[in-house]
Structures are given as structure tokens and as C-alpha cells.
């Protein structure tokens, strides 16, 4: 039997503790060796799953980084474009407000005040347009009345040729003093002998006469002479 040189006596408490420590250390080393073996299996040809070379992984990583960088650049460009667009819209709005301010003779500086002055200016224009339309309608109505009055007041003379003379019709909406005498004087100047006549000197004036000519003459001559007599008398009365 070989004695345990330099160690605790066999069977003692110190020897039992030393034995337990050796067993624990041996078990931990075996466990560590098993874990390392499991981790190395991921990088062996026998491991399950898709196999990728280091170059493929590198290219994929570079591509991912490039895509992320491109997205950041696009986002920055879009923000810049939106900012420029807002500035352009603001400048265009300012220019339109200044134009509106000059057109409406506004001295306001604020946007709300300029718009308020423009609305008042538009209301004034609407009122002026309404007054102009009313004046235009009144002028047209006055012209129509004057035209109708002149048409009604203008006498109408119709001369028809008979076998031995003329049938003369004179009509006027208004009867003037001396109108009948003026027509009869015209007959006398023409040399017409009045055979039959019917006259109404109230409004409207009417005269139907049959005159026989002393010598040959045309109906147009008789008509013009009677029209001159009626017109002269009407103008003298006016």
C-alpha cells in the first residue's frame, strides 16, 4: 500500500472534500467541451440549413446599407422639395395679395385687412353696376315711349286714285287747332274740288274726302301736299 504523500489521510474529512472538488472540476470541463462542440457545428459542412459564402453575406450587408442610405437621401430631397414648394406658394400668394391691394386702392398691410377691403370694393362695384342697369333701363324705356309717341303723333295720309279724282284719308292720334283748315287749303292749292268729306276734329283726328281734279295730276303729288300741310300745322302747334 502506498501512502498518500503530502495529502490528507484517507478517510478523513479533508480527503472527502478534496475528492468532491476534483469531481466538480471534471464535470464542468466536460460541459464546456460539449458547448464548444455544439457551437462549432453551425460552421461545419454537416450543419443543417442554407449554406452561404462569406462573400455573399458581405455583398448583402453592403446592399442593405446602400438601400438605407438611399432612403435617407430620398427623404431629405422630398423634405427640401416640399420646403421649396411652400416657399413658392407663399411668394405667389404674396404677389396676388399685392395685386389685389393695388386694384382695390387698399392701404392695408395685413392679409385679412386686404381681403376685407377687397370685399367692400366688390360690394361697391355691384351697387354701381345695379344703378347703371337701372339708368340704362330707364333710358331705354324713355326712348321707347318717345318713339311710340312720335309714331302715334305722326299723321298718316293715304291717297287712292278713283275714276275721276282721289279718295284721301288723313289720320292723326292728336288733333291740332287749324288742322282741318290746313288740309282744305292744300286741296285748294292743288285745284281739287271736294265733292264729299267727313271729318272728326277730336282726338284722334280723321278726315275722309273725295276730291275731283281740275287737271291731270298724280296721287303722289296730292299725298305729299297733304302731308306738308299736316306737318306744318302740327309743328306750329307744338
RODO-2510 file (C-alpha; in nm, 4 decimals, decimal comma):
residues 238
     n   res          X          Y          Z
     1     x     0,0000     0,0000     0,0000
     2     x     0,1398     0,3296    -0,0991
     3     x     0,0895     0,6057     0,1412
     4     x    -0,0749     0,9315     0,0258
     5     x     0,2320     1,1524     0,0332
     6     x     0,1641     1,5172     0,1030
     7     x    -0,2173     1,4660     0,1078
     8     x    -0,4701     1,4335     0,3833
     9     x    -0,5163     1,0942     0,5403
    10     x    -0,7555     0,8645     0,3610
    11     x    -1,0973     0,8587     0,5188
    12     x    -1,0591     1,1964     0,6735
    13     x    -1,2930     1,4901     0,6157
    14     x    -1,0245     1,6794     0,4248
    15     x    -0,9782     1,3895     0,1830
    16     x    -1,3542     1,3752     0,1131
    17     x    -1,3670     1,7498     0,0397
    18     x    -1,0730     1,7250    -0,1976
    19     x    -1,2412     1,4417    -0,3850
    20     x    -1,5605     1,6424    -0,4310
    21     x    -1,3649     1,9363    -0,5684
    22     x    -1,1927     1,7177    -0,8274
    23     x    -1,5234     1,5687    -0,9429
    24     x    -1,6862     1,9108    -0,9774
    25     x    -1,3957     2,0483    -1,1810
    26     x    -1,4005     1,7495    -1,4130
    27     x    -1,7746     1,7761    -1,4771
    28     x    -1,7502     2,1497    -1,5620
    29     x    -1,4748     2,0893    -1,8164
    30     x    -1,6756     1,8199    -1,9868
    31     x    -1,9780     2,0523    -2,0086
    32     x    -1,7664     2,3315    -2,1567
    33     x    -1,6210     2,0960    -2,4103
    34     x    -1,9707     1,9864    -2,5178
    35     x    -2,0896     2,3504    -2,5590
    36     x    -1,7910     2,4376    -2,7776
    37     x    -1,8575     2,1328    -2,9902
    38     x    -2,2226     2,2408    -3,0403
    39     x    -2,1254     2,5986    -3,1430
    40     x    -1,8737     2,4720    -3,3961
    41     x    -2,1380     2,2591    -3,5643
    42     x    -2,3015     2,5782    -3,7097
    43     x    -1,9914     2,6391    -3,9180
    44     x    -1,9318     2,2919    -4,0458
    45     x    -2,0432     2,1362    -4,3702
    46     x    -2,2583     1,8915    -4,1774
    47     x    -2,4760     2,1643    -4,0162
    48     x    -2,8400     2,1865    -4,1322
    49     x    -2,9858     2,4886    -4,3203
    50     x    -2,8863     2,7110    -4,6179
    51     x    -2,5169     2,7469    -4,6861
    52     x    -2,3865     3,0994    -4,7721
    53     x    -2,0348     3,2012    -4,8507
    54     x    -1,8724     3,4948    -4,6673
    55     x    -1,8686     3,6971    -4,9919
    56     x    -2,2462     3,6614    -5,0281
    57     x    -2,3000     3,7785    -4,6724
    58     x    -2,0693     4,0758    -4,7355
    59     x    -2,2491     4,1809    -5,0536
    60     x    -2,5879     4,1502    -4,8846
    61     x    -2,4706     4,3665    -4,5949
    62     x    -2,3328     4,6303    -4,8325
    63     x    -2,6578     4,6290    -5,0325
    64     x    -2,8660     4,6727    -4,7186
    65     x    -2,6515     4,9662    -4,6082
    66     x    -2,6814     5,1229    -4,9564
    67     x    -3,0612     5,0899    -4,9551
    68     x    -3,0874     5,2510    -4,6123
    69     x    -2,8609     5,5372    -4,7228
    70     x    -3,0649     5,5871    -5,0429
    71     x    -3,3871     5,6031    -4,8452
    72     x    -3,2373     5,8711    -4,6224
    73     x    -3,1283     6,0734    -4,9267
    74     x    -3,4723     6,0465    -5,0892
    75     x    -3,6396     6,1560    -4,7686
    76     x    -3,4111     6,4574    -4,7391
    77     x    -3,4744     6,5529    -5,1036
    78     x    -3,8511     6,5269    -5,0559
    79     x    -3,8345     6,7498    -4,7486
    80     x    -3,6308     7,0041    -4,9465
    81     x    -3,8776     6,9923    -5,2370
    82     x    -4,1731     7,0411    -5,0045
    83     x    -3,9972     7,3354    -4,8438
    84     x    -3,9259     7,4931    -5,1845
    85     x    -4,2859     7,4337    -5,2915
    86     x    -4,4150     7,6021    -4,9771
    87     x    -4,1879     7,8982    -5,0386
    88     x    -4,3091     7,9298    -5,3979
    89     x    -4,6734     7,9139    -5,2885
    90     x    -4,6087     8,1754    -5,0222
    91     x    -4,4402     8,4051    -5,2753
    92     x    -4,7236     8,3609    -5,5273
    93     x    -4,9836     8,4359    -5,2596
    94     x    -4,7951     8,7477    -5,1550
    95     x    -4,7790     8,8676    -5,5162
    96     x    -5,1530     8,8118    -5,5642
    97     x    -5,2311     8,9977    -5,2425
    98     x    -5,0211     9,2929    -5,3573
    99     x    -5,2004     9,2938    -5,6936
   100     x    -5,5382     9,2815    -5,5188
   101     x    -5,4244     9,5625    -5,2895
   102     x    -5,3307     9,7828    -5,5858
   103     x    -5,6538     9,7084    -5,7753
   104     x    -5,8779     9,7904    -5,4794
   105     x    -5,6805    10,1006    -5,3710
   106     x    -5,6271     9,9438    -5,0309
   107     x    -5,3698    10,0799    -4,7860
   108     x    -5,3839     9,7784    -4,5548
   109     x    -5,0785     9,5652    -4,4851
   110     x    -5,2289     9,2585    -4,3235
   111     x    -5,3748     8,9773    -4,5283
   112     x    -5,7145     8,9845    -4,3549
   113     x    -5,7433     9,3621    -4,3954
   114     x    -5,6600     9,3431    -4,7669
   115     x    -5,9275     9,0775    -4,8211
   116     x    -6,1818     9,2830    -4,6234
   117     x    -6,1091     9,5939    -4,8322
   118     x    -6,1432     9,3862    -5,1495
   119     x    -6,4844     9,2553    -5,0409
   120     x    -6,6035     9,6110    -4,9710
   121     x    -6,4726     9,7218    -5,3094
   122     x    -6,6630     9,4397    -5,4798
   123     x    -6,9827     9,5370    -5,2970
   124     x    -6,9421     9,8968    -5,4154
   125     x    -6,8902     9,7786    -5,7726
   126     x    -7,2059     9,5662    -5,7533
   127     x    -7,4059     9,8656    -5,6340
   128     x    -7,2675    10,0829    -5,9137
   129     x    -7,3485     9,8165    -6,1720
   130     x    -7,7041     9,7943    -6,0338
   131     x    -7,7510    10,1699    -6,0595
   132     x    -7,6120    10,1737    -6,4137
   133     x    -7,8523     9,8955    -6,5147
   134     x    -8,1439    10,0875    -6,3684
   135     x    -8,0413    10,4060    -6,5516
   136     x    -7,9969    10,2109    -6,8750
   137     x    -8,3409    10,0523    -6,8385
   138     x    -8,4941    10,3943    -6,7665
   139     x    -8,3254    10,5436    -7,0749
   140     x    -8,4446    10,2570    -7,2944
   141     x    -8,7980    10,2926    -7,1610
   142     x    -8,7904    10,6674    -7,2227
   143     x    -8,6667    10,6130    -7,5783
   144     x    -8,9416    10,3586    -7,6416
   145     x    -9,2043    10,5986    -7,5088
   146     x    -9,0690    10,8825    -7,7197
   147     x    -9,0629    10,6604    -8,0262
   148     x    -9,4165    10,5387    -7,9655
   149     x    -9,5390    10,8923    -7,9010
   150     x    -9,3750    11,0188    -8,2174
   151     x    -9,5248    10,7285    -8,4113
   152     x    -9,8677    10,7925    -8,2674
   153     x    -9,8489    11,1694    -8,3180
   154     x    -9,7231    11,1474    -8,6746
   155     x   -10,0197    11,1794    -8,9124
   156     x   -10,0938    10,9176    -9,1757
   157     x   -10,2050    11,0215    -9,5218
   158     x   -10,3413    10,7684    -9,7727
   159     x   -10,4432    10,8744   -10,1229
   160     x   -10,6234    10,6345   -10,3578
   161     x   -10,6916    10,7074   -10,7224
   162     x   -11,0546    10,6966   -10,8308
   163     x   -11,2092    10,7161   -11,1767
   164     x   -11,2451    11,0942   -11,1647
   165     x   -11,0493    11,2068   -10,8649
   166     x   -10,8927    11,0824   -10,5411
   167     x   -11,0022    10,9281   -10,2129
   168     x   -10,7990    11,0987    -9,9391
   169     x   -10,7714    10,9597    -9,5840
   170     x   -10,5944    11,1613    -9,3118
   171     x   -10,5472    11,0168    -8,9630
   172     x   -10,3656    11,1567    -8,6579
   173     x   -10,3710    11,0464    -8,2921
   174     x   -10,3923    11,4083    -8,1807
   175     x   -10,5998    11,6834    -8,3283
   176     x   -10,4416    12,0256    -8,3563
   177     x   -10,6313    12,3527    -8,3954
   178     x   -10,6483    12,4536    -8,7604
   179     x   -10,5515    12,1089    -8,8898
   180     x   -10,8685    12,0703    -9,0954
   181     x   -10,8288    12,4190    -9,2402
   182     x   -10,4667    12,3433    -9,3400
   183     x   -10,5750    12,0287    -9,5261
   184     x   -10,8540    12,2123    -9,7060
   185     x   -10,6117    12,4899    -9,8048
   186     x   -10,3850    12,2234    -9,9540
   187     x   -10,6783    12,0884   -10,1559
   188     x   -10,7474    12,4389   -10,2834
   189     x   -10,3857    12,4948   -10,3822
   190     x   -10,3871    12,1671   -10,5759
   191     x   -10,7090    12,2660   -10,7537
   192     x   -10,9065    11,9745   -10,6056
   193     x   -11,2805    12,0188   -10,5810
   194     x   -11,4092    11,8459   -10,2672
   195     x   -11,7189    11,6507   -10,3583
   196     x   -11,7737    11,4766   -10,0248
   197     x   -11,5933    11,4932    -9,6898
   198     x   -11,6254    11,3503    -9,3375
   199     x   -11,4088    11,4898    -9,0604
   200     x   -11,3600    11,4466    -8,6834
   201     x   -11,1578    11,7191    -8,5173
   202     x   -11,1393    11,5494    -8,1756
   203     x   -10,8675    11,3057    -8,0737
   204     x   -10,7963    11,1197    -8,2933
   205     x   -10,8299    11,3418    -8,5989
   206     x   -10,9899    11,1790    -8,9034
   207     x   -11,0673    11,3096    -9,2485
   208     x   -11,2114    11,1173    -9,5415
   209     x   -11,2606    11,3278    -9,8538
   210     x   -11,3297    11,2715   -10,2216
   211     x   -11,1777    11,5327   -10,4457
   212     x   -11,2037    11,5742   -10,8187
   213     x   -10,9117    11,7132   -11,0053
   214     x   -10,9388    12,0135   -11,2332
   215     x   -10,6475    11,8880   -11,4400
   216     x   -10,4444    11,5688   -11,4610
   217     x   -10,2180    11,5017   -11,1589
   218     x   -10,0762    11,2018   -10,9760
   219     x   -10,1816    11,0650   -10,6385
   220     x    -9,8257    11,1004   -10,5041
   221     x    -9,8401    11,4786   -10,5611
   222     x   -10,1642    11,5011   -10,3659
   223     x   -10,0234    11,2883   -10,0826
   224     x    -9,7079    11,4976   -10,0473
   225     x    -9,9053    11,8247   -10,0436
   226     x   -10,1419    11,6971    -9,7741
   227     x    -9,8507    11,5640    -9,5649
   228     x    -9,6766    11,9019    -9,5791
   229     x    -9,9937    12,0783    -9,4691
   230     x   -10,0482    11,8395    -9,1763
   231     x    -9,6830    11,8509    -9,0691
   232     x    -9,6598    12,2284    -9,0804
   233     x    -9,9743    12,2637    -8,8735
   234     x    -9,8537    12,0066    -8,6167
   235     x    -9,5117    12,1735    -8,5820
   236     x    -9,6731    12,5162    -8,5462
   237     x    -9,8974    12,3783    -8,2694
   238     x    -9,6058    12,2196    -8,0857
***
